[in-house]
Amino acid sequence: STLILCDNNSTIQLSKNPVFHGKSKHIDIRFHFLRDLVKDGVVRMSYCKSQIQIADIMTKPLKLDQFLKLRSMLGMIEISKLN
């Protein structure tokens, strides 16, 4: 199965517990698709602290120190360090 790291515990709980779905009718079809994949064992969801959520570098404005940390986690380096 594919592991999806998520920094939102509510999302993880919603994907695992269909009973909780009654309180979240506003969620669109993509959520139901994900819930079915989790139920079928195609996808697993696991908690990941926001500080190490690498996708944040592409989706959020970050402080410089957090940006540099995530950039290094991606294996990227500054071009000036190559010279």
MILUM-932513 format. One record per residue (C-alpha): residue number from 1; residue in one letter; chain; x, y, z. Coordinates in nm, 4 decimals, padded with zeros to 6 digits. Example, Ala and Ser with C-alpha at 12.3 -4.5 7.8 and 13.67 -1.06 7.14 Angstrom:
BEGIN
     k   r   c         px         py         pz
     1   a   A    01.2300   -00.4500    00.7800
     2   s   A    01.3670   -00.1060    00.7140
% end
This chain:
BEGIN
     k   r   c         px         py         pz
     1   s   A    00.0000    00.0000    00.0000
     2   t   A    00.0986    00.3626   -00.0497
     3   l   A    00.1806    00.5596    00.2640
     4   i   A    00.0497    00.9172    00.2802
     5   l   A    00.2027    01.1353    00.5503
     6   c   A   -00.0397    01.3943    00.6821
     7   d   A   -00.0054    01.6648    00.9477
     8   n   A   -00.3781    01.6766    01.0173
     9   n   A   -00.5119    01.4191    01.2666
    10   s   A   -00.8740    01.4995    01.1791
    11   t   A   -00.8135    01.4025    00.8182
    12   i   A   -00.6582    01.0733    00.9232
    13   q   A   -00.9480    00.9940    01.1574
    14   l   A   -01.2066    01.0822    00.8924
    15   s   A   -01.0369    00.8509    00.6443
    16   k   A   -01.0514    00.5601    00.8898
    17   n   A   -01.3877    00.6078    01.0619
    18   p   A   -01.6947    00.6134    00.8348
    19   v   A   -01.9261    00.6730    01.1331
    20   f   A   -01.7687    01.0158    01.1805
    21   h   A   -01.8689    01.0946    00.8208
    22   g   A   -02.2190    01.2024    00.9269
    23   k   A   -02.0759    01.5189    01.0795
    24   s   A   -01.8853    01.6115    00.7670
    25   k   A   -02.1366    01.6203    00.4851
    26   h   A   -01.9610    01.9177    00.3238
    27   i   A   -01.6644    01.7050    00.2192
    28   d   A   -01.6643    01.6385   -00.1539
    29   i   A   -01.6195    01.3239   -00.3606
    30   r   A   -01.2373    01.3255   -00.3306
    31   f   A   -01.2663    01.2498    00.0416
    32   h   A   -01.4984    00.9554   -00.0228
    33   f   A   -01.2540    00.8215   -00.2810
    34   l   A   -00.9680    00.8430   -00.0301
    35   r   A   -01.1759    00.6772    00.2415
    36   d   A   -01.2519    00.3867    00.0061
    37   l   A   -00.8817    00.3477   -00.0753
    38   v   A   -00.7951    00.3380    00.2969
    39   k   A   -01.0719    00.0860    00.3621
    40   d   A   -00.9464   -00.1359    00.0766
    41   g   A   -00.5866   -00.1157    00.2008
    42   v   A   -00.4563    00.0565   -00.1129
    43   v   A   -00.3530    00.3650    00.0871
    44   r   A   -00.2330    00.4022    00.4458
    45   m   A   -00.2359    00.7359    00.6249
    46   s   A    00.0073    00.8214    00.9009
    47   y   A    00.0674    01.1322    01.1104
    48   c   A    00.3687    01.3480    01.0289
    49   k   A    00.4670    01.6587    01.2259
    50   s   A    00.4290    01.9845    01.0366
    51   q   A    00.7982    02.0577    01.0919
    52   i   A    00.8982    01.7623    00.8714
    53   q   A    00.6129    01.7777    00.6191
    54   i   A    00.8215    01.8164    00.3039
    55   a   A    00.5218    01.9082    00.0867
    56   d   A    00.4895    02.2349    00.2811
    57   i   A    00.7830    02.3769    00.0849
    58   m   A    00.5572    02.3742   -00.2226
    59   t   A    00.2304    02.4791   -00.0599
    60   k   A    00.2954    02.7278    00.2222
    61   p   A    00.4933    03.0419    00.2921
    62   l   A    00.7702    02.9389    00.5326
    63   k   A    01.0211    03.1109    00.7547
    64   l   A    01.3730    03.0925    00.6143
    65   d   A    01.5014    02.8359    00.8654
    66   q   A    01.2070    02.6014    00.7969
    67   f   A    01.2506    02.6475    00.4210
    68   l   A    01.6215    02.5615    00.4434
    69   k   A    01.5499    02.2537    00.6554
    70   l   A    01.2854    02.1211    00.4150
    71   r   A    01.5038    02.2040    00.1144
    72   s   A    01.7854    01.9941    00.2587
    73   m   A    01.5388    01.7103    00.3277
    74   l   A    01.4604    01.7144   -00.0443
    75   g   A    01.8304    01.6724   -00.1166
    76   m   A    01.8616    02.0124   -00.2806
    77   i   A    02.1596    02.2396   -00.2255
    78   e   A    02.2368    02.6028   -00.2975
    79   i   A    02.3865    02.6570   -00.6415
    80   s   A    02.6536    02.8868   -00.4933
    81   k   A    02.7854    02.5946   -00.2860
    82   l   A    02.8776    02.4081   -00.6048
    83   n   A    03.1361    02.6699   -00.7081
% end
